Structure formats: structure tokens, C-alpha cells
Amino acid sequence: MRNTLLTLATVGLAILGLYLLTQAEGSSGLLSALTLIFIWGIAAVSLNLINGQLGILSLGHHGFMLIGGYVTALLMLPEKERAPFRTRLLSDWARNHLDLDKWLRGAGLDFIANSIDLKFVVALFLAGLAAAVVGVIVGAPSLRLKGDYLAIVTFGFGEIIRLLPNAPEVAALTNGPLGIKGIPGDAGTVWWTFFAFLFVLWFLSRLKFSSYGRAFEGIREDEIAAEAMGVNLAYHKVLAFTISAFFAGVAGGLYASYLQSVDTQTFNFFVTFFLLVAISLGGLGSITGAVLGTAIVVLVRIYGGFLEQPYPAYVGYLGGAVVMLSAFAFSAYIRKARRLRPVVETKHLIFGALGVALLFVTVLFRNEPWMTQTVQFFGLRKILLAVILILIMIYRREGIMGRAEFSWKLIFGPREDIPTEEQRKQDAWLSNPDLNPDAAKKEDDDASA
């Protein structure tokens, strides 16, 4: 009960914070960043269901997002944007019949057709459903494979799906390489994406701690043992793949509404790459970690532009020193928190020594010409993400959260380094010779030896 109330209070505070942020001046940049975090968060936690909980490496997530984007665009495109001069490659049949508004009015559902929000709910559901159907078609045969072979097959399917809209035979439904523009941006707002994000988190967290989620984790740990326990491997693999594809399609529809356009370059392989970086940073198998990793990736990509500005060379040396010293301190903290010995290993000392050396060089030669000359490096945002990922893989391979999830017990529960009363009683029993004569006899034998 307490956890439920705390969760509801947190959601209420988040809604209040978003409302105040939308009313504040100059907050458009932050609202845009939050919107992208919510959209990519949905995509990341859906990919985490496959790569983290099920333990299967899938590289075709961008294809399912593209399906969701195109379905949403075709169904929600306004009448004026369907004019032939705007969708010149779209067939007359697609222009006239792939219209959700006409479908709803033909079915007598005018109250839904008159509401743009309700129409988007239906469109996003159909977008997710279309992606899920393709997920079943892709997953049923390909999930017979394992390891690198499965990764290659999913990557191939993802690229086929991405390039298919440009084919002349399919361009009549997708407008070919021109893409579709003029999509209503109502579902791409911070409120729409926030509530969609909350629903996906709730659904996937309930799924994770259900019997299906335990079956997924059993398959990840040992397929033979899971099958021996009665888990239907093919059914659960296809089920997880289908659910993941469904929410990827929803994320693609939201992103298409956010951009108000969609084409084959909107969802290229780099989308899947950044999602993989996000879930690897946060921790494979952790929904909390996937969200945290997504936030890091999005914020670095949006607010990391200052890294690519012209700076004196000594700023680069100083930045390298800070990164290495931070890595050294982080590794020491992790090993100490996990009670590992030694607290500082040799490879960690190397990073620390290099950081100190760079800092010493920066301070000592600060005014030298080669230190004060202006340099500019492009692509440092992607390089920074790569460096962060490398450091995580070296010092904490399981990611920031590992497979753990956020819980209120972490904040309000008992500290693990302080023994509970039950543990104190157990320790007292073990050390009391009157209650535990075997321990006393062992101590006497050790003393005599």
C-alpha cells in the first residue's frame, strides 16, 4: 500500500512539474528533450524485453519502428496533405482509402472521428498491431536460430523493412523515397508521449514480474532447463518478439507525429544502435536501466553540442584527465560498495595514473603555443557515448543498474550493511557455545591444533 501511494504521489509530482514547465518561458528545448526521452524510452524498454529479459540479440528494431511510423502517417494524414502534388507517388487507392477518418465515420463512430486525440489512440494501436504482425512473421522462422546467426537475420529483416518503402511496387502505399509529410503533431507532444511512456512502463513491469516474465528469464539463463520445467520455448520467444514489436511500432508512430514527417532515413540502423547503447549503459534486463540509459543518450546528443565548439587545446587535455580520473574514482567506489578486494586493481591504477599525468601536463604547459591553439573536433557527442559505453563495459559490464529495478525499498528500506534484528539473533546463536556446541567444539579443536 505504501509503495502504491508513493508511486502515485511521484506520478502526480511529475505531472505537476511538466505542467509548470509547459507554462514557463524558454522551456521549449527542455520539453523537446523530455519528449524524445519518452519516445525513445518506449523503444528502449521494448527492445530490452528481447535483448535483456529474453537474452536474444535483435538488431532489427528500427524496422518495426518504421512500420509504426508509416501506418500512423497514412492513417492520420489530413485531407489537404493527401493532394496529388504532395503525395505524387501515392496511388489513388491509398490516397482515398487509407484514411482513418473515413473508416471511423463509415463505422458510425463519429465521436471518435471528431476527436484528434481518440483518432491517434486508434492509429497508434493499429500501428503497433501492424508491427506486431510483422514481428510474428519475422520471429517465427528466425527465432529457431541462436547467437550471432539470429542477430544477422534480424538485422537483415530490419534493413529489408527499411528499404522496402522505396521499391516501386510498394511506393504506391508509402510515397516512395519522398516520404510522407504533414502528419499532425498532436501525438508528438510532451503530454501524449509522457502518458504513453507511463502505460508502457506499467505494462512491461507487470509482464516482467508475471509468470511470463519469469519464463523469459528462465529461457535467458538456460533454455534446456527452462524447457525441462515445461516452458514452451517457441511460444514464449515469439510472444516476447511480438510484444516488443508492438511497442516499437507505437514508438515509431509517436516519433513520426513528433517530426510530422516520415521516410526511410528516419529509422535507419543507427536508431537500433543508439537503443542498444542505451540499454547496455543502463543494464540489460532492467527496465529502470533502459530508461536511465535512454536519458543519458538523448541528453548527450541534444546538449552535447558544446563539445564540438572551437576550444583551446588544453581544454581537451583537461577533459581527458577528468574522464580518466572519474573512471578511476567510479571503479574504486563500485568495488568498495561490492566489498571486492583489492579495492583498486592494476588496470584502474593505469587509468588514474594517466589522468594525473594529463592533468600535470595541462597545468605545467598551460601557456605553451601548442596548448593555446584553437582546435575543433566534430562528432565528439558520438565519441563521448562510445567512451562511456567502453568504460561501462570495462568497469561494470552489467550496466549501471545491472538487472535490478528501482524500488522504494532502496530509499526507505533497511540498509544492507546494517544487520537486521533477525541477523543479530542468528549471529548470537552461532557464537553462543551453550546454544551451538558444535561451534564451540570446532573452536577448541582449532585452538589445540
C-alpha positions as CSV (number, residue, x, y, z in Angstrom):
1,M,0.0,0.0,0.0
2,R,2.8,2.4,0.9
3,N,4.6,1.7,-2.3
4,T,1.5,2.3,-4.4
5,L,0.8,5.6,-2.6
6,L,4.5,6.7,-3.2
7,T,4.3,5.8,-6.8
8,L,1.0,7.7,-7.3
9,A,2.5,10.7,-5.5
10,T,5.6,10.6,-7.7
11,V,3.4,10.5,-10.9
12,G,1.4,13.4,-9.5
13,L,4.5,15.4,-8.9
14,A,5.8,14.6,-12.4
15,I,2.5,15.8,-13.9
16,L,2.7,19.0,-11.8
17,G,6.3,19.5,-12.9
18,L,5.5,19.0,-16.5
19,Y,2.6,21.5,-16.3
20,L,4.8,24.1,-14.7
21,L,7.5,23.5,-17.3
22,T,5.0,24.0,-20.1
23,Q,3.9,27.3,-18.6
24,A,7.5,28.6,-18.2
25,E,9.1,30.8,-20.8
26,G,12.1,29.5,-22.7
27,S,11.4,25.8,-21.8
28,S,10.8,24.6,-25.3
29,G,14.3,23.0,-25.6
30,L,13.9,21.0,-22.4
31,L,10.3,20.0,-23.3
32,S,11.6,18.7,-26.6
33,A,14.4,16.7,-24.8
34,L,11.8,15.2,-22.4
35,T,9.5,14.3,-25.3
36,L,12.4,12.4,-27.1
37,I,13.3,10.7,-23.8
38,F,9.7,9.4,-23.5
39,I,9.6,8.3,-27.1
40,W,13.0,6.6,-27.2
41,G,12.3,5.3,-23.7
42,I,9.3,3.3,-25.1
43,A,11.5,1.9,-27.9
44,A,14.3,1.1,-25.5
45,V,12.3,-0.8,-22.9
46,S,10.6,-2.7,-25.7
47,L,14.0,-3.7,-27.1
48,N,15.1,-4.6,-23.6
49,L,12.3,-7.2,-23.4
50,I,14.1,-9.1,-26.2
51,N,17.8,-8.3,-25.6
52,G,17.7,-8.1,-21.9
53,Q,14.9,-10.3,-20.4
54,L,14.8,-13.0,-23.1
55,G,18.5,-12.9,-23.8
56,I,18.3,-12.7,-27.6
57,L,20.3,-10.2,-29.6
58,S,17.9,-8.5,-32.0
59,L,19.2,-5.8,-34.5
60,G,16.0,-5.1,-36.4
61,H,14.1,-2.8,-34.0
62,H,14.3,0.1,-36.4
63,G,12.3,-1.8,-39.0
64,F,9.3,-2.2,-36.6
65,M,9.5,1.4,-35.6
66,L,9.4,2.4,-39.3
67,I,6.3,0.3,-39.8
68,G,4.6,2.1,-36.9
69,G,5.6,5.5,-38.3
70,Y,4.3,4.8,-41.8
71,V,1.0,3.3,-40.6
72,T,0.4,6.3,-38.3
73,A,1.3,8.7,-41.1
74,L,-1.0,7.1,-43.7
75,L,-4.0,6.8,-41.3
76,M,-3.7,10.3,-39.8
77,L,-2.7,12.3,-42.9
78,P,-5.1,15.3,-43.3
79,E,-7.1,15.6,-46.5
80,K,-5.3,18.6,-47.7
81,E,-1.9,16.8,-47.3
82,R,-3.2,13.9,-49.5
83,A,-3.3,16.1,-52.6
84,P,-1.5,14.6,-55.6
85,F,1.1,17.3,-55.7
86,R,2.1,16.5,-52.1
87,T,1.9,12.7,-52.4
88,R,2.7,12.3,-56.1
89,L,3.9,8.6,-55.8
90,L,1.0,7.5,-53.6
91,S,-1.7,5.6,-55.5
92,D,-5.2,7.0,-55.8
93,W,-6.5,3.9,-53.9
94,A,-4.1,4.5,-50.9
95,R,-4.9,8.3,-51.0
96,N,-8.6,7.7,-50.8
97,H,-9.0,4.5,-48.7
98,L,-6.1,4.5,-46.2
99,D,-7.9,7.2,-44.2
100,L,-8.8,6.5,-40.6
101,D,-11.3,9.4,-40.5
102,K,-13.3,7.7,-43.3
103,W,-13.1,4.3,-41.6
104,L,-14.5,5.6,-38.4
105,R,-17.3,7.6,-40.0
106,G,-18.2,4.7,-42.1
107,A,-18.5,2.6,-39.0
108,G,-20.7,5.1,-37.3
109,L,-18.0,6.2,-34.8
110,D,-18.3,9.9,-35.4
111,F,-17.5,10.7,-31.8
112,I,-14.0,9.2,-32.3
113,A,-13.6,10.7,-35.7
114,N,-14.4,14.2,-34.3
115,S,-11.6,13.9,-31.7
116,I,-8.0,14.1,-32.9
117,D,-6.8,12.5,-29.7
118,L,-9.1,9.5,-29.9
119,K,-8.1,9.0,-33.5
120,F,-4.5,9.0,-32.6
121,V,-5.2,6.3,-29.9
122,V,-6.7,4.1,-32.6
123,A,-4.0,4.9,-35.1
124,L,-1.2,4.1,-32.7
125,F,-2.9,0.9,-31.7
126,L,-3.2,-0.1,-35.4
127,A,0.4,0.9,-35.9
128,G,1.6,-1.3,-33.1
129,L,-0.7,-4.1,-34.4
130,A,0.8,-3.9,-37.9
131,A,4.4,-4.0,-36.4
132,A,3.4,-7.0,-34.2
133,V,2.0,-8.9,-37.2
134,V,5.3,-8.4,-39.0
135,G,7.1,-9.3,-35.8
136,V,5.3,-12.7,-35.8
137,I,6.2,-13.2,-39.5
138,V,9.9,-12.3,-38.8
139,G,10.2,-14.0,-35.4
140,A,8.5,-17.4,-36.1
141,P,11.2,-18.6,-38.5
142,S,14.2,-16.6,-37.3
143,L,13.9,-17.5,-33.6
144,R,14.9,-21.0,-34.5
145,L,18.5,-19.6,-34.7
146,K,20.7,-18.6,-31.9
147,G,23.5,-16.2,-31.1
148,D,25.2,-14.3,-33.9
149,Y,23.2,-16.1,-36.6
150,L,19.9,-14.7,-35.1
151,A,21.4,-11.2,-34.8
152,I,22.4,-11.3,-38.5
153,V,18.9,-12.5,-39.6
154,T,17.1,-9.8,-37.5
155,F,19.5,-7.1,-38.9
156,G,18.7,-8.3,-42.4
157,F,15.0,-8.3,-41.8
158,G,15.2,-4.8,-40.3
159,E,17.1,-3.5,-43.4
160,I,14.6,-5.2,-45.8
161,I,11.7,-3.5,-44.0
162,R,13.5,-0.1,-44.0
163,L,14.3,-0.3,-47.8
164,L,11.1,-1.8,-48.9
165,P,9.1,1.5,-49.0
166,N,11.4,2.8,-51.7
167,A,10.7,-0.1,-54.0
168,P,8.5,0.9,-57.0
169,E,6.0,-1.9,-56.1
170,V,5.5,-0.5,-52.6
171,A,5.9,3.2,-53.3
172,A,2.2,3.3,-54.2
173,L,1.5,2.8,-50.5
174,T,4.4,4.7,-49.0
175,N,5.1,7.6,-51.4
176,G,8.5,6.1,-52.1
177,P,11.7,8.0,-51.2
178,L,9.7,11.2,-50.9
179,G,8.2,10.0,-47.7
180,I,5.1,11.4,-46.1
181,K,4.9,14.9,-44.7
182,G,2.2,17.0,-43.0
183,I,1.4,14.4,-40.2
184,P,-0.5,16.1,-37.3
185,G,1.9,16.7,-34.4
186,D,-0.7,16.2,-31.7
187,A,0.7,12.8,-30.6
188,G,4.2,14.2,-30.6
189,T,3.7,16.5,-27.7
190,V,5.2,16.0,-24.2
191,W,1.8,15.1,-22.6
192,W,1.0,12.4,-25.2
193,T,4.4,10.8,-25.0
194,F,4.5,11.1,-21.2
195,F,1.3,9.1,-20.7
196,A,2.2,6.6,-23.4
197,F,5.5,6.2,-21.7
198,L,3.8,5.6,-18.3
199,F,1.5,3.0,-19.8
200,V,4.3,1.1,-21.4
201,L,6.4,1.1,-18.2
202,W,3.4,-0.2,-16.2
203,F,2.6,-2.9,-18.7
204,L,6.2,-4.2,-19.2
205,S,6.9,-4.1,-15.4
206,R,3.8,-6.1,-14.7
207,L,4.9,-8.5,-17.5
208,K,8.4,-8.8,-16.1
209,F,7.2,-9.9,-12.7
210,S,4.5,-12.3,-14.0
211,S,4.8,-16.0,-14.9
212,Y,5.6,-15.0,-18.5
213,G,8.4,-12.7,-17.3
214,R,9.9,-15.5,-15.2
215,A,9.6,-17.8,-18.2
216,F,11.5,-15.2,-20.4
217,E,14.3,-15.0,-17.8
218,G,14.4,-18.8,-17.5
219,I,15.0,-19.0,-21.2
220,R,17.7,-16.4,-20.9
221,E,19.5,-18.3,-18.2
222,D,19.2,-21.8,-19.6
223,E,17.0,-22.9,-22.5
224,I,17.4,-26.6,-21.7
225,A,16.5,-26.2,-18.1
226,A,13.5,-23.9,-18.9
227,E,12.2,-26.5,-21.4
228,A,12.6,-29.3,-18.9
229,M,10.5,-27.2,-16.5
230,G,7.7,-27.1,-19.0
231,V,8.3,-23.7,-20.7
232,N,7.3,-23.7,-24.3
233,L,10.4,-22.1,-25.9
234,A,8.9,-21.3,-29.3
235,Y,5.7,-19.8,-27.9
236,H,7.4,-17.6,-25.4
237,K,10.1,-16.4,-27.8
238,V,7.5,-15.4,-30.4
239,L,5.3,-13.8,-27.8
240,A,8.2,-11.6,-26.5
241,F,9.2,-10.7,-30.0
242,T,5.6,-9.8,-30.8
243,I,5.1,-7.6,-27.7
244,S,8.4,-5.9,-28.4
245,A,7.5,-5.2,-32.0
246,F,4.1,-3.8,-30.9
247,F,5.6,-1.2,-28.6
248,A,8.3,-0.4,-31.2
249,G,5.5,0.4,-33.7
250,V,3.9,2.7,-31.1
251,A,7.2,4.5,-30.5
252,G,7.6,4.8,-34.3
253,G,4.1,6.4,-34.6
254,L,4.8,8.8,-31.8
255,Y,8.1,9.8,-33.4
256,A,6.5,10.3,-36.8
257,S,4.0,12.6,-35.1
258,Y,6.8,14.4,-33.3
259,L,8.7,15.0,-36.6
260,Q,5.4,15.5,-38.6
261,S,7.0,13.5,-41.4
262,V,8.4,10.1,-42.0
263,D,10.7,8.5,-44.6
264,T,13.2,5.6,-44.8
265,Q,16.0,7.6,-43.4
266,T,14.0,8.5,-40.3
267,F,14.5,5.0,-38.9
268,N,17.9,3.7,-40.1
269,F,20.2,1.2,-38.3
270,F,21.7,4.0,-36.1
271,V,18.3,4.1,-34.3
272,T,18.8,0.5,-33.2
273,F,22.5,1.2,-32.4
274,F,21.6,4.1,-30.1
275,L,18.9,1.9,-28.4
276,L,21.5,-0.8,-27.9
277,V,23.9,1.7,-26.3
278,A,21.1,2.9,-24.0
279,I,20.1,-0.5,-22.7
280,S,23.7,-1.6,-22.4
281,L,24.5,1.5,-20.4
282,G,21.5,1.1,-18.1
283,G,21.8,-2.6,-17.7
284,L,20.4,-5.5,-19.9
285,G,17.3,-6.9,-18.3
286,S,16.4,-3.8,-16.3
287,I,13.5,-1.6,-17.2
288,T,14.9,1.1,-14.9
289,G,18.3,0.8,-16.6
290,A,16.8,1.1,-20.0
291,V,15.1,4.4,-19.1
292,L,18.2,5.7,-17.4
293,G,20.4,4.8,-20.4
294,T,17.9,6.4,-22.8
295,A,18.0,9.6,-20.8
296,I,21.8,9.7,-20.9
297,V,21.9,9.1,-24.7
298,V,19.3,11.7,-25.5
299,L,20.7,14.3,-23.2
300,V,24.3,13.8,-24.6
301,R,23.0,14.0,-28.2
302,I,20.9,17.1,-27.5
303,Y,23.0,19.1,-25.1
304,G,26.4,17.8,-26.1
305,G,26.8,20.4,-28.9
306,F,29.2,22.4,-26.8
307,L,31.7,19.6,-27.1
308,E,32.0,20.3,-30.8
309,Q,32.7,24.0,-30.4
310,P,36.2,25.5,-31.0
311,Y,38.3,25.4,-27.8
312,P,42.0,25.8,-26.9
313,A,43.9,22.5,-27.0
314,Y,44.4,22.5,-23.2
315,V,40.7,22.1,-22.7
316,G,40.8,18.8,-24.5
317,Y,43.7,17.6,-22.3
318,L,41.9,18.7,-19.2
319,G,38.7,16.9,-20.4
320,G,40.7,13.7,-20.9
321,A,42.2,14.0,-17.5
322,V,38.7,14.5,-15.9
323,V,37.3,11.4,-17.8
324,M,40.2,9.2,-16.7
325,L,40.1,10.3,-13.1
326,S,36.3,9.9,-13.0
327,A,36.7,6.4,-14.3
328,F,39.2,5.6,-11.6
329,A,37.1,7.0,-8.8
330,F,33.9,5.3,-10.2
331,S,35.6,1.9,-10.3
332,A,37.0,2.3,-6.8
333,Y,33.6,3.2,-5.5
334,I,31.9,0.3,-7.2
335,R,34.5,-2.2,-5.9
336,K,34.3,-0.8,-2.4
337,A,30.5,-0.9,-2.4
338,R,30.5,-4.5,-3.6
339,R,33.2,-5.3,-1.0
340,L,35.7,-6.6,-3.6
341,R,39.4,-6.9,-2.9
342,P,41.6,-5.3,-3.8
343,V,39.6,-2.1,-4.0
344,V,41.9,-0.7,-6.7
345,E,43.2,-3.1,-9.4
346,T,46.2,-2.5,-11.6
347,K,44.2,-1.6,-14.7
348,H,42.4,1.0,-12.6
349,L,45.7,2.4,-11.4
350,I,46.7,2.8,-15.0
351,F,43.7,5.0,-15.8
352,G,44.3,7.0,-12.6
353,A,48.0,7.5,-13.4
354,L,47.2,8.6,-17.0
355,G,44.6,11.1,-15.6
356,V,47.1,12.5,-13.2
357,A,49.8,12.7,-15.9
358,L,47.4,14.5,-18.3
359,L,46.4,16.9,-15.5
360,F,50.0,17.6,-14.7
361,V,50.9,18.2,-18.4
362,T,47.9,20.6,-18.7
363,V,48.9,22.6,-15.7
364,L,52.6,22.7,-16.5
365,F,52.4,23.6,-20.2
366,R,49.2,25.7,-20.0
367,N,50.7,28.7,-21.8
368,E,52.7,26.9,-24.5
369,P,51.7,27.7,-28.1
370,W,50.6,24.1,-28.8
371,M,48.4,24.2,-25.8
372,T,46.7,27.5,-26.6
373,Q,46.0,26.9,-30.3
374,T,42.3,26.6,-31.2
375,V,41.1,23.1,-32.2
376,Q,37.6,21.8,-33.1
377,F,36.5,18.2,-33.2
378,F,33.3,17.1,-34.9
379,G,31.4,14.1,-33.8
380,L,32.5,14.3,-30.2
381,R,29.0,13.6,-29.0
382,K,29.1,10.1,-30.6
383,I,32.6,9.6,-29.4
384,L,31.6,10.5,-25.8
385,L,28.8,7.9,-25.9
386,A,31.3,5.4,-27.2
387,V,33.8,6.2,-24.4
388,I,31.0,6.0,-21.8
389,L,30.0,2.6,-23.2
390,I,33.6,1.4,-23.2
391,L,34.1,2.5,-19.6
392,I,30.9,0.8,-18.5
393,M,31.9,-2.4,-20.2
394,I,35.3,-2.3,-18.5
395,Y,34.3,-1.4,-15.0
396,R,30.7,-2.6,-14.8
397,R,29.8,-5.0,-17.6
398,E,26.2,-5.5,-16.3
399,G,25.5,-1.8,-16.8
400,I,24.6,0.9,-14.3
401,M,21.6,-0.9,-12.8
402,G,22.6,-4.5,-13.8
403,R,19.3,-6.4,-13.7
404,A,18.0,-4.6,-10.7
405,E,14.9,-2.4,-10.7
406,F,14.1,0.8,-8.8
407,S,12.1,0.1,-5.7
408,W,11.0,2.2,-2.8
409,K,12.9,-0.2,-0.6
410,L,16.1,1.2,-1.9
411,I,15.2,4.5,-0.3
412,F,13.0,3.7,2.7
413,G,14.1,0.1,3.4
414,P,16.7,-1.1,5.8
415,R,20.4,-0.6,4.9
416,E,22.0,-3.8,3.8
417,D,25.3,-3.0,5.5
418,I,23.5,-2.8,8.9
419,P,22.4,-6.2,10.2
420,T,18.7,-6.7,10.9
421,E,17.4,-7.9,14.3
422,E,17.0,-11.4,12.8
423,Q,20.6,-11.4,11.6
424,R,21.8,-10.3,15.0
425,K,19.9,-13.1,16.7
426,Q,21.3,-15.6,14.2
427,D,24.9,-14.3,14.8
428,A,24.3,-14.5,18.6
429,W,23.1,-18.1,18.3
430,L,26.1,-19.1,16.2
431,S,28.6,-17.6,18.6
432,N,27.0,-18.9,21.8
433,P,28.6,-22.2,22.9
434,D,25.6,-23.1,25.1
435,L,23.3,-22.9,22.1
436,N,25.7,-24.1,19.4
437,P,28.0,-26.7,20.9
438,D,29.3,-27.8,17.5
439,A,30.8,-24.3,17.0
440,A,32.4,-24.4,20.5
441,K,33.9,-27.9,19.8
442,K,35.4,-26.6,16.5
443,E,37.0,-23.7,18.2
444,D,38.6,-25.9,20.8
445,D,39.9,-28.2,18.1
446,D,41.4,-25.3,16.2
447,A,43.0,-23.9,19.3
448,S,44.6,-27.3,20.2
449,A,45.8,-27.7,16.7
